Amino acid sequence: MTPQEIEALFTRNDGSFVFARWGRPVVPIAFGVQDQTLPVIKGAFEAVCALAGLQMAQTDPELGSNCMVFFCRAWDELPEVPDLDRLVPGLVSIVERLKATDANQYRVFRFDEAGAIKAAFVFLRMDAELAEMPAETLMLGQVVQTVLLWSDRAFADRSPLAIAQETVILRPDIAGVIRAAYDPVLPAATQEASHALRLFARLEVAR
């Protein structure tokens, strides 16, 4: 992976470079799934957090749970969730946009004063496409896209996952970027495109 390819992963449609990682332990919780699915969700978080060196915790002192995953059959279910509009301002307008574009997933991030991620909300509408995916594959992909503030177009053309010997895995190049991004020497958030060079240098050392 070249420095330019790394930079593109965090360059948004408007051309701005925005990088952010979690600045606190992750406390995930899921809504709208059966109990037997919970270990799969927890396992995906544990795998990605272990890769990043990111801690998980039982509770967040500010929010209780700071990474919430909502599964629904239709977007209209979201405004009916008690107090969700307080956690996600503009929820009704977001739902209208998701319905208009026939989207099946959406992520919202909140940030602390330093710009690091302090909360994430993942919304999944289980249409035919998502329903066909194995739960392990679906959740691994979602957690990967939540562990960093990737560009809104980072995985538009290519999934962060790959198949190796009939097993779905995280692409090695993306895994390397995640590991590099959580180097404690690096800032938790920056809008300087030169940050891509610092990530690249750590990939080269790891190689």
Kinemage of the C-alpha trace (Angstrom):
@kinemage 1
@onewidth
@group {chain A} dominant
@subgroup {mainchain}
@vectorlist {calphas} color= white
{ca met a 1} P 0.000 0.000 0.000
{ca thr a 2} L 1.394 3.376 -1.065
{ca pro a 3} L 1.188 6.644 0.890
{ca gln a 4} L -1.290 7.887 -1.717
{ca glu a 5} L -3.539 4.855 -1.188
{ca ile a 6} L -3.436 5.367 2.584
{ca glu a 7} L -4.249 9.065 2.169
{ca ala a 8} L -7.246 8.155 -0.007
{ca leu a 9} L -8.665 6.006 2.806
{ca phe a 10} L -9.160 9.151 4.905
{ca thr a 11} L -9.887 11.718 2.176
{ca arg a 12} L -13.555 12.611 1.957
{ca asn a 13} L -15.619 13.461 -1.103
{ca asp a 14} L -15.025 17.170 -0.536
{ca gly a 15} L -11.258 16.590 -0.700
{ca ser a 16} L -10.586 17.092 3.015
{ca phe a 17} L -8.336 14.702 4.938
{ca val a 18} L -9.841 13.671 8.279
{ca phe a 19} L -8.305 11.006 10.505
{ca ala a 20} L -9.629 9.915 13.898
{ca arg a 21} L -9.315 6.836 16.073
{ca trp a 22} L -10.958 5.934 19.361
{ca gly a 23} L -9.673 7.901 22.322
{ca arg a 24} L -11.222 5.657 24.978
{ca pro a 25} L -12.091 1.973 25.515
{ca val a 26} L -14.939 0.650 23.389
{ca val a 27} L -18.140 -0.508 25.090
{ca pro a 28} L -20.351 -2.132 22.434
{ca ile a 29} L -24.014 -3.049 22.682
{ca ala a 30} L -26.451 -4.390 20.075
{ca phe a 31} L -30.193 -3.912 19.663
{ca gly a 32} L -32.668 -5.845 17.561
{ca val a 33} L -30.884 -9.209 17.439
{ca gln a 34} L -31.470 -12.577 19.059
{ca asp a 35} L -29.344 -13.628 22.010
{ca gln a 36} L -27.475 -16.288 20.016
{ca thr a 37} L -26.097 -13.570 17.740
{ca leu a 38} L -24.537 -11.581 20.581
{ca pro a 39} L -21.390 -13.773 20.876
{ca val a 40} L -20.746 -13.216 17.153
{ca ile a 41} L -20.981 -9.463 17.604
{ca lys a 42} L -18.770 -9.528 20.682
{ca gly a 43} L -16.238 -11.730 18.891
{ca ala a 44} L -15.956 -9.283 15.990
{ca phe a 45} L -15.292 -6.395 18.362
{ca glu a 46} L -12.754 -8.428 20.322
{ca ala a 47} L -10.872 -9.438 17.171
{ca val a 48} L -10.607 -5.932 15.732
{ca cys a 49} L -9.822 -4.307 19.088
{ca ala a 50} L -7.070 -6.868 19.706
{ca leu a 51} L -5.593 -6.050 16.299
{ca ala a 52} L -5.628 -2.319 17.064
{ca gly a 53} L -4.486 -2.648 20.665
{ca leu a 54} L -7.720 -0.883 21.591
{ca gln a 55} L -9.197 -1.725 24.968
{ca met a 56} L -12.756 -2.859 25.549
{ca ala a 57} L -14.609 -2.123 28.778
{ca gln a 58} L -17.817 -2.990 30.590
{ca thr a 59} L -19.069 0.588 30.775
{ca asp a 60} L -18.274 4.087 29.578
{ca pro a 61} L -18.406 6.705 32.363
{ca glu a 62} L -20.115 9.248 30.101
{ca leu a 63} L -22.449 7.175 27.929
{ca gly a 64} L -22.633 3.738 29.497
{ca ser a 65} L -22.287 2.070 26.099
{ca asn a 66} L -20.422 4.097 23.486
{ca cys a 67} L -20.703 1.860 20.410
{ca met a 68} L -24.306 0.984 19.651
{ca val a 69} L -25.343 -1.314 16.816
{ca phe a 70} L -28.999 -1.182 15.769
{ca phe a 71} L -30.556 -3.858 13.542
{ca cys a 72} L -33.912 -3.102 11.929
{ca arg a 73} L -36.181 -4.311 9.141
{ca ala a 74} L -37.193 -0.801 8.058
{ca trp a 75} L -35.681 2.639 8.685
{ca asp a 76} L -38.988 3.867 10.095
{ca glu a 77} L -38.329 1.741 13.179
{ca leu a 78} L -35.471 3.981 14.331
{ca pro a 79} L -37.486 7.090 15.350
{ca glu a 80} L -39.589 4.768 17.523
{ca val a 81} L -36.568 3.815 19.658
{ca pro a 82} L -36.879 5.737 22.967
{ca asp a 83} L -34.393 8.622 23.340
{ca leu a 84} L -32.453 7.685 20.184
{ca asp a 85} L -33.143 11.122 18.755
{ca arg a 86} L -31.315 12.596 21.750
{ca leu a 87} L -28.232 10.497 21.002
{ca val a 88} L -28.400 11.119 17.257
{ca pro a 89} L -29.569 14.674 16.519
{ca gly a 90} L -31.522 15.027 13.296
{ca leu a 91} L -32.552 11.384 13.363
{ca val a 92} L -35.792 11.928 11.444
{ca ser a 93} L -34.054 13.714 8.570
{ca ile a 94} L -31.343 11.036 8.514
{ca val a 95} L -34.017 8.343 8.225
{ca glu a 96} L -35.659 10.205 5.342
{ca arg a 97} L -32.323 10.382 3.482
{ca leu a 98} L -31.664 6.680 4.072
{ca lys a 99} L -35.110 5.803 2.731
{ca ala a 100} L -34.653 8.039 -0.301
{ca thr a 101} L -31.342 6.409 -1.239
{ca asp a 102} L -32.483 2.860 -0.339
{ca ala a 103} L -29.431 2.525 1.921
{ca asn a 104} L -28.966 -0.543 4.086
{ca gln a 105} L -26.344 0.804 6.504
{ca tyr a 106} L -25.291 4.052 8.132
{ca arg a 107} L -22.759 5.098 10.767
{ca val a 108} L -22.684 8.171 13.002
{ca phe a 109} L -19.654 9.206 15.075
{ca arg a 110} L -19.263 11.551 18.002
{ca phe a 111} L -15.934 13.073 19.007
{ca asp a 112} L -14.242 14.407 22.126
{ca glu a 113} L -12.549 17.788 22.472
{ca ala a 114} L -9.335 16.448 20.939
{ca gly a 115} L -11.182 15.134 17.896
{ca ala a 116} L -10.870 11.452 18.854
{ca ile a 117} L -13.862 9.139 18.509
{ca lys a 118} L -15.850 8.875 21.729
{ca ala a 119} L -19.002 7.186 20.410
{ca ala a 120} L -20.327 5.449 17.315
{ca phe a 121} L -23.820 4.453 16.218
{ca val a 122} L -24.187 1.759 13.564
{ca phe a 123} L -27.546 1.308 11.840
{ca leu a 124} L -28.224 -1.771 9.707
{ca arg a 125} L -31.393 -2.333 7.716
{ca met a 126} L -31.519 -6.054 7.143
{ca asp a 127} L -32.537 -6.137 3.496
{ca ala a 128} L -31.995 -9.160 1.241
{ca glu a 129} L -28.342 -8.246 0.644
{ca leu a 130} L -27.352 -8.044 4.315
{ca ala a 131} L -29.572 -10.961 5.319
{ca glu a 132} L -27.674 -13.247 2.946
{ca met a 133} L -24.339 -12.471 4.570
{ca pro a 134} L -23.054 -14.733 7.359
{ca ala a 135} L -23.308 -12.911 10.677
{ca glu a 136} L -19.542 -13.186 11.238
{ca thr a 137} L -18.801 -11.535 7.890
{ca leu a 138} L -21.357 -8.780 8.370
{ca met a 139} L -20.130 -7.865 11.839
{ca leu a 140} L -16.422 -8.049 11.023
{ca gly a 141} L -16.969 -5.593 8.193
{ca gln a 142} L -19.015 -3.256 10.362
{ca val a 143} L -16.558 -3.222 13.260
{ca val a 144} L -13.657 -2.567 10.889
{ca gln a 145} L -15.526 0.444 9.513
{ca thr a 146} L -16.149 1.698 13.049
{ca val a 147} L -12.656 1.334 14.513
{ca leu a 148} L -11.408 4.365 12.530
{ca leu a 149} L -13.033 7.360 10.856
{ca trp a 150} L -12.498 6.143 7.308
{ca ser a 151} L -13.391 8.271 4.303
{ca asp a 152} L -17.010 8.080 3.184
{ca arg a 153} L -15.705 6.475 -0.016
{ca ala a 154} L -12.917 4.303 1.421
{ca phe a 155} L -14.657 0.992 0.739
{ca ala a 156} L -17.078 2.034 -1.985
{ca asp a 157} L -15.259 0.000 -4.640
{ca arg a 158} L -13.561 -2.692 -2.580
{ca ser a 159} L -14.522 -4.365 0.680
{ca pro a 160} L -12.137 -4.256 3.666
{ca leu a 161} L -12.574 -8.049 3.809
{ca ala a 162} L -11.133 -10.813 1.650
{ca ile a 163} L -11.434 -14.571 1.254
{ca ala a 164} L -8.463 -16.793 2.108
{ca gln a 165} L -8.877 -20.568 1.810
{ca glu a 166} L -12.669 -20.198 1.842
{ca thr a 167} L -12.503 -18.145 5.064
{ca val a 168} L -13.455 -14.464 5.255
{ca ile a 169} L -10.629 -12.407 6.748
{ca leu a 170} L -9.664 -8.781 7.103
{ca arg a 171} L -7.530 -7.666 4.175
{ca pro a 172} L -3.879 -7.640 5.324
{ca asp a 173} L -3.295 -4.114 3.994
{ca ile a 174} L -6.263 -2.737 5.914
{ca ala a 175} L -5.210 -4.663 9.027
{ca gly a 176} L -1.798 -3.025 8.740
{ca val a 177} L -3.313 0.448 8.518
{ca ile a 178} L -5.429 -0.203 11.620
{ca arg a 179} L -2.392 -1.379 13.603
{ca ala a 180} L -0.364 1.624 12.466
{ca ala a 181} L -3.210 4.037 13.228
{ca tyr a 182} L -3.223 2.991 16.882
{ca asp a 183} L 0.491 3.536 17.434
{ca pro a 184} L 0.415 5.481 20.736
{ca val a 185} L 3.038 7.888 19.414
{ca leu a 186} L 0.651 9.149 16.734
{ca pro a 187} L -2.132 11.674 17.388
{ca ala a 188} L -5.643 10.348 17.902
{ca ala a 189} L -7.015 12.833 15.376
{ca thr a 190} L -5.615 15.075 12.658
{ca gln a 191} L -6.612 16.812 9.450
{ca glu a 192} L -3.065 16.905 8.082
{ca ala a 193} L -2.696 14.757 4.967
{ca ser a 194} L 0.961 14.163 5.872
{ca his a 195} L -0.365 11.753 8.501
{ca ala a 196} L -0.620 9.200 5.691
{ca leu a 197} L 3.176 9.239 5.416
{ca arg a 198} L 3.510 8.485 9.122
{ca leu a 199} L 1.132 5.548 8.777
{ca phe a 200} L 3.044 4.336 5.716
{ca ala a 201} L 6.344 4.475 7.590
{ca arg a 202} L 4.938 2.189 10.275
{ca leu a 203} L 3.688 -0.246 7.674
{ca glu a 204} L 7.180 -0.405 6.205
{ca val a 205} L 8.736 -1.059 9.619
{ca ala a 206} L 6.191 -3.802 10.321
{ca arg a 207} L 6.951 -5.412 6.981
